[in-house]
Structure formats: structure tokens, C-alpha cells
Amino acid sequence: MTTYSVSPYIQLKSPQLSDAPALFACIAADRPYLSQWLPWAATTRTVADETAFLKYCQQRIASHQLWLTVIWVAGRPAGMIDLHDFKDHHAAVGYWLNHTLRGQGITTKCLATVETIGFNTLKLHSLNLLAEPENHASRAVAEHRGFHQDGLLRAHIPTVQGDYRDAVIYSKINREFTP
């Protein structure tokens, strides 16, 4: 298992199937909020669903189609952060964090570590991050890390209801990166 230290009490660890119960508990406790922004939160209904998702992630990681870690805070799984949609030295960033830990800069610190990995280890040229216009918390993470707001993608993010919502797109290129 790979572990990255973000701070003395925050680590990023490669996903293990044994993380599923704790991650599912976070999702279940925060389903109404998470479902606003992340369609998968509404359909992750059991620990078995989360276990199946982690197996899928492990397969994609093994085939170099995904870089994903579980965010551990004070020794407990509390969310996830990933790089996905790899193409031409670009990747997209995704993340979520347990509601009890939001507003403490944890995701921002984790994103700084992911940027280091993306630019220095994976040799990416740019990172992109999408957030719905009303998702002020997610947008703040991008802005705190100096991502550039590039524009608005109209009707871009699919919802559980089958419609689409707008997305603000942020980017950072490797020459703009500072740890």
C-alpha cells in the first residue's frame, strides 16, 4: 500500500477493500449533501456497492487509467481524491470529504499533494477541475490552490435525474505549480 503524508494527521493511502465500511458510513451520513454534486452518492446504497467501486478503482489503477487515494484524517478514512481522464499529459481532479471535516483546509492540503504527484511524479502538463457554479466549497478549494478559472461548460455534469448542470472549469498547468 502506498501512503503519502499530507500533514501529521492527514495521509493519502491507496484504496483497500477494508476501507469500504468506513467510506460508506461517510457517504451514508452525508448523502443529501453529496448527492447535490456527485450523482454516485445517491446510488451508493450499501457497503457492497462501495466495495464494488473500490474493486473497480483498483483495476483502473492497475491499468494506469486512474490515480486515486483515500483521504485519512486522524487514522480514519474520510474521503477520496483522484486524478482521472488521463489524455495527452492532462488529467482531471475529483474529490470528496466527510462533512464533519469540511472547512478546515483538509481538501486544499490534499490537492497540494496531488498536484505534486501529478506534476512531478506523473509528469502531467495540466490538471483540470470541474465544479458546479453553486458548489462554493469545491470552487474555493480550486481557487485557494491557484487554479485558473477558464470558463463555464453549459449543461455538462450529468445528474441522477437524467438532466445536466453547468460546470465551472478550472485548470493549472505545470509551470504554474508551486508546492
Phi, psi and omega per residue, in radians:
M1 nan 2.349 3.104
T2 -1.614 2.382 3.111
T3 -2.276 2.358 3.054
Y4 -2.055 2.267 3.129
S5 -1.561 2.135 3.108
V6 -1.633 -0.720 3.106
S7 -2.745 3.101 3.125
P8 -1.033 -0.427 -3.116
Y9 -2.051 0.081 3.116
I10 -2.178 2.215 3.053
Q11 -2.261 2.669 2.969
L12 -1.930 2.167 -3.074
K13 -2.223 2.553 3.069
S14 -1.046 2.522 -3.041
P15 -1.206 2.387 3.063
Q16 -2.095 2.575 3.124
L17 -1.052 -0.494 3.124
S18 -1.193 -0.215 3.074
D19 -1.345 -0.282 -2.998
A20 -0.976 -0.842 -3.125
P21 -1.036 -0.764 -3.127
A22 -1.194 -0.717 3.116
L23 -1.149 -0.722 3.109
F24 -1.082 -0.702 3.113
A25 -1.053 -0.695 3.085
C26 -1.099 -0.788 -3.136
I27 -1.119 -0.821 -3.108
A28 -1.078 -0.696 -3.116
A29 -1.231 -0.375 -3.034
D30 -2.140 0.304 -3.038
R31 -0.936 -0.827 -3.113
P32 -1.027 -0.722 3.134
Y33 -1.231 -0.911 -3.102
L34 -1.038 -0.660 -3.105
S35 -1.117 -0.407 3.074
Q36 -1.059 -0.627 -2.997
W37 -1.969 -0.434 -3.009
L38 -2.219 1.789 -3.060
P39 -0.961 -0.544 -3.116
W40 -1.120 -0.412 -3.104
A41 -1.121 -0.560 3.134
A42 -1.297 -0.423 -3.068
T43 -1.798 -0.069 3.048
T44 -1.552 1.607 -2.961
R45 -1.817 -0.214 -3.097
T46 -2.517 2.880 3.032
V47 -1.057 -0.616 3.111
A48 -1.082 -0.655 3.070
D49 -1.070 -0.782 -3.136
E50 -1.185 -0.663 3.092
T51 -1.088 -0.773 3.109
A52 -1.076 -0.700 3.106
F53 -1.111 -0.764 3.128
L54 -1.109 -0.663 3.065
K55 -1.073 -0.792 3.102
Y56 -1.028 -0.791 3.119
C57 -1.066 -0.771 3.137
Q58 -1.042 -0.673 3.102
Q59 -1.146 -0.761 -3.141
R60 -1.192 -0.618 3.074
I61 -1.124 -0.786 -3.123
A62 -1.074 -0.539 3.140
S63 -1.669 0.235 3.078
H64 1.051 0.566 3.084
Q65 -1.778 -0.097 -3.057
L66 -2.697 2.478 2.936
W67 -2.114 2.052 -3.039
L68 -2.503 2.461 3.036
T69 -2.359 2.747 2.997
V70 -1.591 2.346 3.075
I71 -1.473 2.103 3.089
W72 -1.870 2.250 3.101
V73 -2.187 2.184 -3.141
A74 0.892 0.744 3.048
G75 1.406 0.191 -3.126
R76 -2.311 2.476 3.044
P77 -1.089 2.335 -3.042
A78 -2.361 -0.003 -3.126
G79 2.858 -2.908 -3.131
M80 -2.529 2.722 3.016
I81 -2.509 2.469 -3.049
D82 -2.596 2.896 2.922
L83 -2.085 2.267 -3.101
H84 -2.503 -3.135 -3.131
D85 0.947 0.843 3.118
F86 -1.148 2.232 3.060
K87 -2.829 2.254 3.051
D88 0.897 0.748 3.111
H89 1.179 0.445 3.049
H90 -2.091 2.705 3.040
A91 -2.637 2.736 3.064
A92 -1.773 2.578 3.136
V93 -1.823 2.414 3.009
G94 -2.377 2.628 3.132
Y95 -2.831 2.768 2.949
W96 -2.698 2.700 -3.096
L97 -2.492 2.539 3.086
N98 -0.891 2.384 -3.057
H99 -1.055 -0.494 -3.101
T100 -1.273 -0.203 -3.073
L101 -1.949 -0.053 -3.107
R102 -1.202 2.702 3.088
G103 1.462 0.149 -3.120
Q104 -1.930 0.088 -3.135
G105 1.431 0.143 -3.086
I106 -1.129 -0.853 -3.117
T107 -1.128 -0.680 3.107
T108 -1.066 -0.759 3.101
K109 -1.127 -0.718 3.116
C110 -1.113 -0.709 3.118
L111 -1.090 -0.665 3.089
A112 -1.024 -0.742 3.106
T113 -1.146 -0.733 3.133
V114 -1.125 -0.657 3.072
E115 -1.055 -0.779 3.113
T116 -1.011 -0.802 3.132
I117 -1.135 -0.811 -3.113
G118 -1.075 -0.826 -3.071
F119 -1.453 -0.708 -3.054
N120 -1.548 -0.718 -3.095
T121 -1.568 -0.858 -3.098
L122 -1.488 -0.139 3.090
K123 1.002 0.709 3.115
L124 -1.324 2.665 3.075
H125 -1.519 -0.680 -3.131
S126 -2.629 2.742 3.041
L127 -2.106 2.431 3.083
N128 -2.068 2.604 -3.132
L129 -2.452 2.256 3.107
L130 -1.906 2.465 3.057
A131 -2.587 2.469 3.063
E132 -1.144 2.558 -3.103
P133 -0.923 -0.599 -3.105
E134 -1.480 -0.119 -3.133
N135 -1.501 1.308 -3.048
H136 -1.087 -0.599 -3.134
A137 -1.143 -0.798 -3.138
S138 -1.179 -0.689 3.108
R139 -1.117 -0.640 3.132
A140 -1.117 -0.644 3.103
V141 -1.042 -0.858 3.130
A142 -1.049 -0.772 -3.088
E143 -1.215 -0.663 3.082
H144 -1.083 -0.544 -3.134
R145 -1.584 0.115 3.049
G146 1.354 0.385 3.052
F147 -1.232 2.526 -3.139
H148 -1.514 2.280 3.060
Q149 -1.399 1.951 -3.053
D150 -1.540 -0.525 -3.116
G151 2.797 -2.862 -3.094
L152 -2.120 2.242 3.021
L153 -1.710 1.970 -3.080
R154 -1.299 2.435 3.080
A155 0.768 1.031 -3.001
H156 -1.911 -0.661 -3.040
I157 -1.635 2.099 3.137
P158 -1.251 2.598 3.095
T159 -1.989 2.922 3.094
V160 -1.096 -0.554 -3.114
Q161 -1.285 -0.139 3.096
G162 1.650 0.055 3.066
D163 -1.779 -2.949 -3.087
Y164 -2.340 2.579 3.098
R165 -2.057 2.734 3.096
D166 -1.173 2.775 3.095
A167 -2.404 2.300 2.958
V168 -1.456 2.291 3.135
I169 -1.873 2.294 3.091
Y170 -2.043 2.670 3.066
S171 -2.543 2.754 2.992
K172 -2.476 2.304 3.088
I173 -1.805 2.769 -2.968
N174 -0.988 -0.607 -3.116
R175 -1.255 -0.226 3.091
E176 -1.599 -0.134 -3.043
F177 -1.302 2.272 2.938
T178 -2.346 2.288 -3.099
P179 -1.109 nan nan
